[in-house]
C-alpha cells in the first residue's frame, strides 16, 4: 500500500485535478490519497473566520460566497455533469453558513479548526466525486472522525494508538483499493475538529502511512524534487536526489518549505521512504528521503525563513541572566505558541528569533511583566548548510545583519528583509 499526498497547488484548478486522475489511474497497488484544500482556500477561510470573530456575519457570508464560487467554477470546468459536483459539496456549504449565522466567536483557535477545516473536506469531496465519475472507484473518508488528537487547537498532537484503531477499521483495502482523506485535520476524543498546524497535510500523510504500515509516501510538488535552495529566491539551484531522515529534519527545522517539520518522525519510526516528485512531470524520479543514502549532500543548502521577529529581553534590575530567567522567558513563549528559530544570550540579555504570529503581542505583553523587552520585526533568517566564505559574501553582501551564528558546517544570519 502506498500513500500519495497532493497539495493545494495540485488541486487549485480543473486541470490539476485531471492530472491527479492521470497519476492515480496508473497505480495498481492499494492507495491512500491525502489532499489539501484547493489553492488559497485556507487563506480565504481565515478571512471568513476573522469576520466571524468580529461578529460581522454578513461580511463572513460574503467571503464564504467567494470561496463557494471558486469551487463551483472548478466543478463547472471539471465535470461532465456539474450538478453532480455541486450536490456533493452543497451540504458542507450549508453547514458553514449555519455555523456563521448561529455561532458566537468566543474562542479563536477552536473556531479556526471548526471553520477552516472545511477547505479540506470540500476539496477531497470534489476529487473523490470526479475520480468516481472518471471510472476510478474510491471511498471518501472524513478524517475528522479517524485521526484522533488532543485539544491543542491549531497545533493538535495526534494520538497514534487511538487513531490506528479507527483508521485501520475504516480503510479496509479488502473492500476498496483506493481511499481519499484530508490533510491537516483531525478531531479530539469529543469530536471537536482540530488542525495539525499550517502546512500540516504532509504530516497527515506521514501519520496515515505509519498507522497503515505503508510501503512509501509520495508528496507531489510543483518542483522537480528537493532543491538546495528556493528557485524563486536563488539562481542556479541544484537538485538533491536523496537525503537521510536526519538531513530532512535539519532542513525542515531551519525553515525549508519542501517538507513539514513533523513529517519525518512517523516515517523514520517505521523506515518508510518519502518521495518528493514533480506533479507536472510524474514520470521523473524526484527525490527520496530514507534512512541511509549512498552519498552525503555535496552542495551548499540555502534556506530563507521570512517574517521573523528578534525579541531581546533584559532583567529589570540589570542582574545576570540566570537559569531562572531563562525558564520564565521560555515558559511564556511556549504558552503563546511562539516558534523559536534562533537563540543567543549574554550575561545580561537573551535574544530570540521567532516567527511573527497573531500570538506575538500577547507574549510581548507578558514578558514585559518580568523583563525589559525590545524587538525588531520585518526580518528574514538565512541558514546556509555547507558554508563557505564565498557563499556568505554573495548572499549577505550589503545586508543589515542583526545576529550571526556560525559553526564549521553551517551559518545562520538574521537580516532585514
Secondary structure, 3 states (H helix, E strand, C coil): CEEEEECCCCCCCHHHHHHHHHHHHCCCCCEEEEECCCCCHHHHHHHHHHHHHCCCHHHHHHHHHHHHHHHHHHHHHHCCCHHHHHHHHHHHHHHHHHHHHHCCCCCHHHHHHHHHCHHHHHHHHHHHHHHHHCCCCCEECCHHHCCEECCCCCCCCECHHHHHHHHHHHCCCCCCCEEEEECCEEEECCCCEEECCCCCHHHHHHHHHHHHCCCEEEEEECCCCEECCCCCCCCCCCEECEEEHHHHHHHHHHCCCCCCCCHHHHHHCCCCEEEEEECCCCCCCCEEEECCCCCCCCCCEEEEEEEEEEEEEEECCCCCCCHHHHHHHHHHHHHCCCCEEEEEECCCCEEEEEECCCCHHHHHHHHCCCEEEEEEEEEEEEEEECCCHHHHHHHHCCCCEEEEEECCCEEEEEEEC
